[in-house]
Amino acid sequence: ELRNRVRGTATDVVAVTETWAREEISDAELHIQGFNMFRIDRRERMGGGVLLYVREDIDAMIDVDLTRGGFEEAVWCWVGTGDGRMLMGVVYRSTSSTVDNSRKMLEMLTSAVKKTGSGQLLILGDFNYPGMERLLAGEAVDAETLRFSEVVNDLFLIQHIDDHTRVRQKHRPSKLDLVFTL
């Protein structure tokens, strides 16, 4: 289905969270013709995983330090642009993420901003902070949601998603999938 959606479009980049890909699934099974693929699979349990597809005529190189920096599920690439290069990251923070893993994610975001300076940065992902809606409404939130919001603000990241990305019956609508630029 993803291949069909991308085929015949002018798409340059595709970011996927919660791929459920495992080591036993070969790159060939996930490949999209005309794209280079960068992937991180979840280890030791089901679910999760991230993929970044970049059109093959665009210069793209993985940032090993950020990708392997300790946070469980993120892939980072330097992508050539018409006027330089951009750091692009795809992040999946599970609802069952530990406090330590969430801390590592915040450190990773801080490192990404430092690497780009005032340069181009794009961060896409499923961050799973349902408390963000309550925070924006001026209501009390858990400490992890508050810390995430503080770090995003301290880094001067601009969040671009306006609509709810998760709507379920009997649940408060929320923005779990976010897009940030610097």
Order of alpha helices (4+ residues) and beta strands (2+ residues): alpha-beta-alpha-beta-beta-beta-alpha-beta-beta-alpha-beta-alpha-alpha-beta-beta
